[in-house]
Amino acid sequence: MNFYRKRPFLSLTLIFTLLAVLFLHRVLFPAEGMALAGLDARSLFYPWWEFARTAVRSGHLPLWDANSFSGYPFLSNPQVALFYPLNWPLLLLPVRFALSWHVLIHLVVAGLGMFLLVQHLSGSRAGAWLAALTFAFSGFIAARIWAGHIGLLATDVWLPWLLLGTAWSVQRRSVWSAIIAGVPLALAILAGHTTSLLYIGLIWGLFAIYQLWVNHNRWLVVRQMAIMTVLGLLLAGVQLVPLAEFSSVSSRAAEPTFEFATAYSLPPSHIITWLLPEFFGEPTRAGYWSVPAFDELTYYVGLLPLLGVAIALRKPSKLGWFYLALVVLGFLLALGSYGFLYGIFYDLLPPFRLARAPGRAAFLLVFALPALLGEAVARWEQVDWGEKQVGFMRWLVGGTAVAILTSLAATGAVFAAQHPTGTSGRLWHQLGGWGIALIGVVAGGWLLGRFFAERDAAKKKWWLGGLTLLLLADLWIFGFKLVQVGGTAVDPLWTDAKQIIGETELRVLPWGISIFEQNGAAQVGLDSVFGYNALEVGANIAFASSVPDPRSTAYDILGAGTVVSTAPLQGVEDGERPLQLLGNTARVWVYQRGRTLPLARLVTQVEIIPDAAQATARVHQPDFDPVTTAILEAEPDCVLPGGVSEGTPALSGAEVAVISEKANGFWQIQTNSPTPALLVLSETAYPGWRVYVDGVEQEWQIAYTAVRATCVPAGEHTIEWRYQPRSYMFGGLLSLLGLVLVGTAVFMGRRKS
């Protein structure tokens, strides 16, 4: 206790670390070939972090990934989060350890942030403690661990720190405090999950309205938040500038349909899972039998916060009304296509058109309900406990218990009416859930009543300990089973495909393979036309998908030599440029494509078609020959012997382009041609690439709407393509400026104190 009084922050950090270790102990030291389970953990974060770790340990940044999507701006993907400071020490660990320890660190961040926020706003250590435990170990957190949503967790846990910084800076009233308070915003951005930032920003904006409501100096609130915003954007500049560049050419830049934006809406029937989290089952033992997907519809925060709502309404405060507003707003938005509010936001606020999964708006109540519990405890600790309060608690607990018993009986009656001669594991599963809820509500109400009524400080801590055990038991019984390890081995279909294909410079074309397995090609050393990622280069995807046929000319241009499928392909071994079966196993079929073009080649004729749709259509016309002709948006800088013609070009056959060196973000190509020619490189056209002919930089153009091309003179030459994006330099300068401002603010703060 003396240690806590002397070093409360360190004590809390140690306590939350211990609890996080207990919660995650089964996954902290996985064996070789195992790591934190979760579809996204295995399919996205494990290969990403292996790629990034290998690059950094070899002394360079992983700016470009040549293995996926015919070339991809790897580091511009925000979920890689290589500039996120909490990821840096994890680069020292094997990835199988790093994933689990990443989660542990952020559970501690979540608990500490919520504790400090609630204590600052409500003034109750007991309320802050219960709120922190609820937030850090909520069913929402557990479900995201199960799904492998690493970036989402890392982003969301900074919300309490952001609100704490806002309230603290308004209280301190100085510019320097606002600069320091902007750091959590930068960390949330750098953590990488842009959709989560949408809801964090929404909550932060509503908190600003609350601050304007309770503070007389409204200009101060506006000024502090403006400074925080600028500082946060500056610090995150090294990631935001490349992301802005990527977003401008991403497939997400096109406005999605309302159906796309409202995928994974929260069905109204799932409100019951806020009381009975496994009413529709769970994916590890009982099975899950509701609409997809379990992780997108799980927002359980325990039974105590639900009692906290009733207690808060009994004695509401302005802060309590703010939390209740968040609960209502989060619920209405989470309904998505089942409700009305998300449609309004979709129409009026462009960011909501680019996001998916409206159910994630329920994060508002995942944050607000624990905070409301903390505020309710703080208010009721100040009440002189009497018969009036005892009566209220009795009616609250008794009425809730009766409602649960009625629901339990109704569940059994409805099932008996529908299945008069049988029983069901689902029935017993649901009845058990009602029973647990009944016990939790009665025990929670009794413990809260005893805690509020107790005036002896020492005994009060014992009742708080009882509430702690009840809360952790409630949340951990649900969440503990979702924390598992799983295999990290690539899907065997890719190892089989690699054995059949062998070594090749050409790309593979995955056909009919689950999107979650697309990154497996790179893991076995194969370059692929496709991949799995949240952001994609729009022109590349549009071109690659322009004709849904593995014999498509688009795949010739993208350098696809083989087609990989999990089942035999029908109707592809005849017609023009038929596929030929190269080999198969029980898991994979590999076909040789009828026409394969080298990744680097010279052409001497072009067609100029500025419109992308028309250019793509021209590629697929029967009389178009990509072997001899390129399609450009504008006239090339060189005069080609074939010129701009619809006739057959006069290729001499002596044109040669040989790849002498290839790495991520670098190509060296030796060319030899009797005449000027156009060098076509079948890799994604993306800003930041620079081309050098014999060491002299020159311009390049987009060919076929998706790949790169440049003019080369007659004779022998060395062509080098280098990915040298200026966006990281500009973003890095902004981040450096932000760091200077933060350092100055810390210095000034210490000087004043």
N, C-alpha and C positions, 0 to 999 in steps of 0.2 A: 504493500500500500504506500509506504514511504517512497519507493521507487517511482510509483505512478504519479505521486504528487510532484516529484522533482522533474520527471521526464515523461509527461503524459503522452506526448506524440509517439515517442519511442515505445512506450508500453503498449499502446494501442496497436502499433505496427506489429509488434511481436505477437500479440494475441490474435490478430487477424491472420497473420502468417501461419500460426499454429493451426487455427481452424481450417485454413485453406489447405494445409498439408494433410490434415485428417480427411478432408473431403476428397482430395485428389490423390491420396497416397497410392492407390492401385495403378496410377498411370504416370507417376513421376519418374520412374526408372524402368521403362519398357525394355524388353530383351531385344537383341538384334533381330531386325526384320519386323518389328512391331512399333507402333506409335499410337498417339491419341486417336481413337476411332472417330469416325464421322466422314460422310461422303465428301464434303468439301475439304476436310483436312487431308484426306488421302489423294483426292483428284486434283486439288489446286495447291494448297499450302505446302504440302510435302515436296512436290516437284519444284515449286517456285523457290522455296527456301534452300533446297539443294542446289539449284542453279545459281541463286544469288550468293550463297555461302562459298561455292566453288570459285565464282568470279572474284569475290572480294579477297579471299585467301590467296588468289593468284596475283592480286595487285591491281585490279581494275574494276570499274563499275559495270554491272551487267545492263548496259544501255539497250542492247538489241539481242533478240532471240531469233536465230535463223531456223530453228527447228519447227516452229508452229506457224500456222496461218501464212505460209510462204514468206515468212519474215515478219517480225512483230516488235514494236517498240516496248520492250519488256518493262523497263523501269518507269515508263510513263503510266503504267497501270498502278493506280493509287493503292490497291490492296497488297501489293508487294511490300509497301511501307518500309523501304530500306532507309529512308531518312527519319524514321520514327525513333527517337533516342532509346526507348525501352527495348527496341529490338537489337541494338548494337551488341550488348553483352551476350545475347543468345547466338550470335554468329560464331562464338567460340565453342558452342556445344554441338554435338551431333544433332541433326534435325529431329530424330526420334525423341530426344530429351527436350529440345528447345520448344516444341509445340506445347507440351504439358506445362513447362515452367513459364511459358508465355501466359497461359491461362491463370496459373497461380499468382503471378505478379498482378494481373488485372483484377483478380478477386480481392486482393489486398487493397488495390487502388479504389475499387468500388466501395468496400467497407469503410475505409478511412474517409473518403470523400463524403459519403452520406452521413457518417457520424459528425464530422466537423460542420457540415451544412446545417443539420437539424439542431445541433447544439448552438450554433451561432444565431439561427433564426428563432428558435423556440426556447432556448435556455435550459433544457433538461438533458442531463447526461443519460438518464434512464431511457427517455424517449429516443434520444439519438442512438443509443446502443441497440434498441429493438429495431429501429428503422434501418440501421446499418446492416444488421444480420439479415433482415428480410430482403433488402436490396441485393446484397452480395450473393446470397444463396437461394434466390428465388427460382421458381420453376422455369422462368424465362431464361435465366442464365444457364441452368442445367440442360435445357432443351437445345440451346445454341452450342453448348459443348458437345452434346451428342451429335449434332449436325455438322460440327466442324466449322462453325461460322466464326473463325478466329478474328478477322478484321472487324466484324460487327461488335463483338464483345469489347475489343480494344478501344473502339470509338465511343460506345455508349457509356462506359464507366467514367468518362471525363465530365459528364453532365453535372453531377453534384459539385465538382470543383469549379466549373464555370459559373454556376449560380453563386457559390460561396465567394468567388473572386469578385463578382458583381456587387453583392451586398457589402463585402469588406471595403471595396474601393469607394463606394458611395459613402460609407461611414467615414473613411479616412479623408475623403474630399480632395485628394491631391492627384495631379496628373501622373506622378510617378507610381502611385498605387494602381492606377488604371492600366499603366503599361505592364506591371507585374501581373495583374489580374487577367491580362490577355493571353498569358502562357497556356492555360488549359484549353483555350479555343484552338491555339496552334497545335497542341498535342492531339486534340480530337480530329483535326484535319489530317495531320500526318499519320494517324492510325489507319486511315485509308478507306473506311467504308462510307461512301458518299451518300447512300440512301439514309443511313442512320443520322448523318449530319442534317438532313432535312428535318427530322423530328427533334433533334437537339436544338436546331435553330428555332423551330416553332415554340418549344418550351421556353427557350431563352427570351424570345420576343414577348411571350405572355408574362414572363417574370419581369420584364422591363415595364409592362403596363402595371403590374402589381407595385413595382417600386415607385412609379409615378403616382399611384393611388395613395401610398402611405408616406411619401416624402413631399414636403412643401417646396423644396428647391428642385423643381422638375428639370430645369436646365442642367443641373449637376448630373442627374441620372443620364440624360441624353449625351452629355459630354463624355462621361466615364465610359458608357457603352460604345460610343463612337471610337474612342481611343483604343479600347479593348479590341474592337473589330479590326481596326487598321493594324494594330500590333500583331494580332493573330494571323492575319493575311500575310503580313511581312515575314514573320517567322516561318510560315509554311510555304513561302514563295518558291523554294527549290522544288517542291512537289506540285504546287498549284499551276505554275507557268507551263511545265510540260503537260500537265493534265488538261489545261485549257486548250493547248495545241492539239492534243489527242481527241478531246471532245468535239472539236470543230470538224474532224474527219471521221468520227466514230459512227457506227451504225445506229447508236442511240441518239445521234443528233437529229435523225428523222423523227417527226412527231409520231409516237405510237398510238394505236387505237385505244379507246376506252376499255375494251376487253383486255388488251395487253396490260394496261396500267392497273386494272382491278383484279388481276389474277391473284389467288390466295387471299380473297376477302374473308373476313371472320363471319361465319354463319351465326345468326342469332341464337341457335340452339347451343352454341358453344359457350354461352354465358354460364351454363351449369358447371363448366370446368374451372371457373374461378372459385367454386366451392368444393367440387369433386374433380380433381385434376385428371383422374383416370376414368372418367365416366364413359368415354369412348375408347378406353384401353390405352395402352402404351406400347411402343414398338419392340421392347426388349424381351418381355416375358408373356404378357397376356395377349399380345397382338393389338393392332389398331384398326378400328372399323368405321371411321368417319371419313369426311372428305380430305383429300391431300391438302397440306402435308402436316404431319404432327408438329414439327418444330416451328412452322409458321403460325400455328394456332394455339400455342402453349404460352400462357401468361399468368401462371399461378403464383401468388405471393403469400399464400398461407391463410390460416383462419383468423389469426389475431388482427391483421389489418382490416378484415371485414368487420370485426367487432369495433375496430377503431373508427370506422366510418360512422356508426351509430353513436358512439361516444362523442365524436367531434361535432355531430349535428346537435347533440344535446347542449353543448356549450361552444358555439362556433366563434371563430375569430376571423379577422380579415385574411390571415395566412391560410386558415382552414378552408375558407371559401375559394381561395386561389387553387389549392390542391383539388378540391371538389370539381372546380371548373375543368382542370386538366383531366380528371377521371371521365367526366361526361364527354369532353371533346375527343379524347382518345378512343372511347367506345364508339362514338358516332362515326369517326373517320375509319376505324378498323372495320366497320361493317362493309365498307367499299361498295360493291355493286348491290349489296342487300339493303343499303340505306340511301339517304339522299345527300349527305354532306360531302362525301368524297367527290361526287359529281360536280358540285359547286366549286370545290377546290381545284379540281381538274380543269374546269373551264376558265377560272380566274387566275390561277397561279401556275405558270409554266413548269416549275420544278416538279410538280405533282404529275405532269404528263410523262416525265422521264423515269419516274420511280415505279417499282412494282411492289406487290404484296401489301395491300392496304392494312392487312392484319398487323403489320409491324407498327402501325400507329398506336396499338395498345401498349407500346412502350411508355406512352404518357401515363397510363395508370400504373404500370409496373414501377415507375418512379414515384408517382403521386401518392399511391396507397401507403407504402412504407413511411414516406414523409408525413402523411396525414396521421398515421399512427403515432409518430413521434410528437407531433403537435398536440394531439389529443391527450397523450400522457402528460405533456407539459402543462396543459390547461387544468387537468383534473388533479394533478399533484398540488395545485394551489387551492383546491376546494376543501373546506372543512367538512369532513365526512360525517353524514348524519343519516337519519331515517329516509330522507328524501332520496339521497344517492343510493342507499341500499335497495330501496324499492325499485328504483330505475334499473339497477343492475339485475335484480331478480326478474323483472318483467322482460328485460332484453334477452337474458340467457334462457329463461323459461319459454318465452315466445319463439325464440329461434329453435330451441330443442323440439318444441311441438311441431313446428313447421318441418323440421328434418324428419321426425317420426312419421308425419303425414306423408311426406314425399317417399319415404322408405316403403310404407304400406302401399302407396299408389303404384310404385314401380313394380312391386310383386303382383298387385292385382291386374295391372295392364298386361304383364307377361302371362299370367295364368289365363286371362281371357283369350289371348292370342295363341297360346300353346297349352291347351288344357291337359294334355297327356304327357308332356315332356318337361325336362328341366334344361337349364343352360348355364354353361360356365360364365357367360356374360351376365346373366341375372345375378349369380352369386358375387361376381366381381363388382357389380353396381351396388348391391345391397351392402357388401363390405365397405364400399366407399362411403355410403350414407352412415354406416356405423362409426367409421373413423371420424367423419365430420361431426357427428353427435358428441363423441367423446372429446374431440378437440375444442368444440364450442363451449361445452360445459366446463371443462378443465380451464380453458382460457379465461372465461368469464369469472370463475371463482378466483383464479390467481390474480387477475386484474383487480377484482374487488378487494382482496386481502392486501394487495400492494398499495392501493389508494388509501385504504383505511388505516394502515399501519403508520404510526408516528415515530416509533423507535427506529433510528437510522440503521442500526446493526441488523435488526430483524427485517427491515425493508429490503436490505440487500439479499436476504434469503429468498424473499418472494420474487425479487427480480431474477434471481438465479433459477427459480422454478419456471418463470416465463421464458427465460433463455432456453432451458432444456426443452420445454414444450415447443417453442418456435423452431428450434433446430431439428427436433424429431419430426415435426410436421413437414418441413421442407426437405430434409434429408431422406426421409422414407420415400418421397417421390423422386428426388433428384439424384440420389446416390447411384441408383441402378443405371442411370444414363451416362455415367462417366466410365468409359471402357477403353481398352486398347484394341487395336485391330492390325491386321497385316499391312505392310507397306509395299509388298511385292506388286509389280505391275501386272495387270491382267495377263494371264497366260496366252491369250490370243496374240499379244504383241511379241512375246518371246518366240512363239511358233512362227509368226510372220517374219521375224528377223532371221530365223534359221532358213526359211524358204528363200527370202530375197537376197540375203547376204549383204556384202558391201556395195553401196551404190551412191552416186551423187544425186540421182533423181529423187523426187519426192514420192511419198505414198499418198493414195487417195482413200481415206476411210469411207466405207459405204455401208449405211445401215448400222453403224456402231453407235452405242449410247454416247451422248455428249459427255457424260462423266468419265468415259474411258478414252477420250480423244487425246489427252496429253500423254498417254502411255507410249505413243510412237517415239516421242523425244526421249523417253526414259530408256529405250532400248537402242538409241542411236539412229533412229530414222527421222528424216525431215518429212513434214506433213503439210498438205494443202490446208487442212483445218486444225482445230484445237478446241480447248475449252477455256473460256475466259469471260469476265463480265463485260469488258469493252473489246470491240473489234473494229478494224479499219473498214469503214463502210463500203468504199469502192472495191476493196478486195473481196469482201463477202458477196457483194452484189454480182461481181463478175464471176466468181467461183460457182455461185448458185444460179447463174442465169439460165442454164438448161440442165434440168435434173436427170442427166444421163452420164454414166461413167465414161462414155465414149466421146463426150463433148469436146469441141475444139478449145474451149476455155481451159480445160485441164491439160491439153497439149502445151498451151502457152505458159501455164504455171509450172511446167516441168514435171508433171506426174508421170511416173514410169510404170507403177503398179497400182492395182486396186485391191484393198483389203476388206474382206467382208466376213461376217460371222455365219453366213449361210450361202449356199450356192446361188448365183445370180441367174435369173431366167432371161432369155432372149437377148443376151449380149454377145454371144459367140457367133453371130451372123451379122449381115448387113455391112455397111461401110465401116472400116477400121474396127473389126470385131476384137473382143477380148479373147485371150487365150489362157486357159488354166495353167498356172505355173506350178502349183502344188497346193495341197490341203492337208489339214489334220482334222481331228474331231472338233476343234474349236475355231478354225479359221480357214478361209479359202482365199488364195492369192492369185490374181490374174495379171498377166502382162497386157498392157494397153497396146492397141493396134498402131498408134503413132506416138512416138516420144520425141520431143524436141530437147536439145541440150539447154542447160540453164543459162549459158552464155553463147550467143550466136550473132553472126553478122547478116544483115539484110541490105539490099541496095534499092529497095522500092518502098514507098510509103503511100498511104492514103490519108488525107486530112479530113477528119470528121470531128468537129468541135463538140457535138452533143453526145453525152455518154451513152444514153439509151440507143441512139442510132449506131454508135460505134460498136456497142456490144451486139446489136442485131446483125451488123455486117460481119462480125467474126463468125457467126453461125450460118451464114449463107453458103450454099454448096460450092460456089465458084471462088470463094476466098481461100487463099493458101497462106497460112501463117509461116510456112517455111521460108518464103521469099519476100513477104510483105509485112510491114508494120503499120499500125494505125496510130496516128498522132492527133493531138488537139490543134496543133499549129505547124506551120512550115518548119522543117529542121534548119539548123544553122549551116549545114553543109549541102553541097550540090551532089546528089546521088546519081549514078549512071542510069538507074532505072527510073528516076524522077518520080513525079506524082502522076501515076498512070493506072488505068484499069487493065492494061494489057499485061502480057507475061514478061517479067523483067529478064534482062540478059545477065544472069549470074555466070561468072566465069568458072565457078567450082573451086577456085583457089583461095577463097575467103576462109580464114581460119581464126577461131577464137578459143583459146585454151586457158582454163582456170589453173593458175600456178599456185595460188594460195587462197585459202578460204577460212574465215573465222567469224564469230558473231560480231557483226558491225564492220567487217572488212572483207574485200575481195581484191585479188590481184589477177589480172587477165592479160595474157599476151595475144596480140592481134597481128595478123598479116593479111593484107588485102591489096590487090593491084590497083584498086580505085578507092576513093572515099566510101565509107559505109556507115551504117547505123548499128551500133552495138546494143543489142537487146539483152537485158539481164532479168531473168524471170524471178524477181524478188519484189516484194511489196514496195510500191512508190509511197514515200512518206517524207514529210519535211525533216530536214536535218542531214540528209545524205548529201555528200559532196563527191565530185568525181574529178580525178586528175589524169591527164594524158601526158605521159612522160614528165610527171612532176608539176605540170601547169594546170591549175584549176580551170574548168570550163562548165558551162551550163548543161543541165540534163532535162529531159522531158518525160512526161508520162506516156507510156505506150499501152495500147489496148485498154485504156481507162484504169489500169491496175498495177502495171510493172514499170520499170525504169529503162530509159534508153538514152544514149548519147552518141554524138558523131565522133568518128575516128578517121584520121587522114589515111591516105594510101601508105603502104609500106609496113614495116615492123614497129610496133609500139607497145608500151606497157601502160595499161589502164588500171587505176586504183580507185575503188569505191570505198569511202570512209564515212561511217555514221558519226558525225560531229555536230550534234544539235546545239544551237546557241541558247535554246530555251533553258538549259540547266545553268548556263553561265548567268543569264539574266535573273533567273529564280534564285540562284545562289547569292547573288549580290543583294537581293531583297532580304533574304534570310540573314545575311551578315549584318545588314543595317538593323534588322529586328533584334539580333543578339547584342549589338552595341547599345541599343536603346534599353534593353532589359538590364544589361550590366550597369549602365548609368543609373537606372531607376533603383537598383539594389544598393548601389553606392550612396545615392542621395538619401534613400530611406534610412540606411545605417548612420549616415552623418547626422540626420535630424534627430534620430533616437539617441 
